[in-house]
């Protein structure tokens, strides 16, 4: 399902409705900060691999802190975007997500 949000009220409403979505055990808070285990769980849930160049354990401390501070839906969306780019077939995106070029 695609949800188009035309204004900030719709985005706020969508985020609030998704606030009640079940979070992985490793991600006990919606708003963060999220642990490295949470980041790794979300990474795997979108279909990226630990071999990926942007696997949370491989990130710089500032990049990991940026992800850690996101609200859960934004964290999930950021990692889904990496996976979507990898699925589109660009070499750089596949390295980020899978650690290899398919």
C-alpha positions in Angstrom: 0.0 0.0 0.0 1.3 3.5 -0.9 0.3 6.4 1.3 0.6 9.8 -0.2 0.9 12.5 2.4 0.0 15.9 1.0 0.6 18.0 4.1 2.3 17.9 7.5 -1.0 17.0 9.3 -1.3 13.9 7.2 2.3 12.9 7.8 1.8 13.5 11.6 -1.3 11.4 11.6 0.4 8.6 9.7 3.3 8.6 12.1 1.0 8.6 15.1 -1.0 5.7 13.7 2.2 3.8 13.1 3.5 4.6 16.6 1.4 1.7 17.8 2.9 -0.8 15.3 4.7 -3.7 17.0 8.4 -3.1 17.4 11.0 -5.8 17.3 12.1 -6.9 20.7 15.5 -5.4 20.1 13.9 -2.0 19.5 11.9 -1.2 22.7 11.4 2.5 22.0 9.7 4.2 19.1 11.7 7.4 19.3 15.2 6.1 20.0 17.9 6.2 20.7 18.1 2.7 19.3 20.8 0.2 20.2 23.2 -1.3 17.7 21.2 -4.6 18.1 18.1 -2.7 17.1 19.8 -1.3 14.0 21.1 -4.8 13.0 17.6 -6.3 13.5 16.0 -3.7 11.2 18.9 -4.1 8.7 18.2 -7.8 8.5 14.4 -7.4 8.4 14.6 -5.4 5.2 16.6 -8.1 3.5 20.1 -6.6 3.7 23.0 -8.8 4.8 25.7 -8.5 7.5 28.3 -8.5 4.7 26.8 -5.2 3.4 29.1 -2.2 3.5 26.5 -0.2 5.5 25.8 -2.9 8.0 25.4 -1.1 11.4 28.5 -2.6 12.9 30.5 -1.2 10.0 29.2 2.4 10.2 31.2 5.3 11.5 30.1 6.4 15.0 28.4 9.5 13.6 26.5 7.5 10.9 25.4 5.0 13.5 24.4 7.9 15.9 22.3 9.4 13.1 20.4 6.2 12.5 20.1 5.5 16.3 18.4 8.9 16.8 15.7 8.4 14.2 12.1 7.6 15.1 11.5 3.9 14.2 9.5 4.5 11.0 12.2 6.8 9.6 14.9 4.2 10.5 12.9 1.5 8.8 12.3 3.7 5.8 16.0 4.6 5.5 17.0 0.9 5.5 14.2 0.0 3.1 15.5 2.6 0.7 19.0 1.0 0.8 17.4 -2.3 0.0 15.2 -0.9 -2.8 18.3 0.7 -4.4 20.1 -2.6 -4.2 17.2 -4.4 -5.8 17.3 -1.8 -8.6 20.7 -3.2 -9.5 23.3 -0.5 -9.1 26.7 -1.9 -8.1 27.3 0.7 -5.4 23.8 0.0 -3.8 24.3 -3.7 -3.9 27.6 -3.4 -2.1 25.9 -1.2 0.6 23.2 -3.8 1.2 24.7 -7.2 0.3 28.4 -6.6 0.4 28.7 -8.1 -3.1 27.6 -7.3 -6.7 24.9 -9.7 -7.8 
